Amino acid sequence: MTKVFLQQTVMFILLVLLQVSLFNQINLFGIATPVVYIYFLIKLPVRLNRNVVLLLAALMGLAIDTFGYTLGLNMLIMVISGFMRYWLLYLFTPRDITDNVVPSFSTFGRNIFLRYAGTATLLHIILLNAIETGAFAVPHLLALRIAGSFALSYMIIYGFEILCSEK
């Protein structure tokens, strides 16, 4: 348990630093910005207490908001994503998992993990962009922002997972 806690703490700090200093500066074609801090929520242990997940999600969102000057937007979206995490895990977690495992290629299988991570990332990006751009003010621009941000985020999360599974 201590090893998982230490890994999650390092991942929290690393993802906040990467998101604020690097990924928030990327704005591909004025449309796509990668949102990789959701990877922290994706990688939390499956059977972690719901209140702890919501608290960690709020802390992650607060850290991104504090350094990114977004006034609570990311905190709101992370808490909503943390709340939806349980339904996503119910949909995608293999039924034979009994331990408190961390979602990964090795525990879920590559295809199931990618569907779980992709769905969580897509829902997070839809909420983030819908609230940030004023819901559906310009639908085609919103769709482009969602598609571009999802594609970039998903590729980066896939790369992170490959690096983490290589250990």
Summary of the structure (lengths in Angstrom):
residues: 167
radius of gyration: 15.3
end to end distance: 18.4
largest distance: 47.2
contacts: 499
relative contact order: 0.14
helix: 72%
strand: 1%
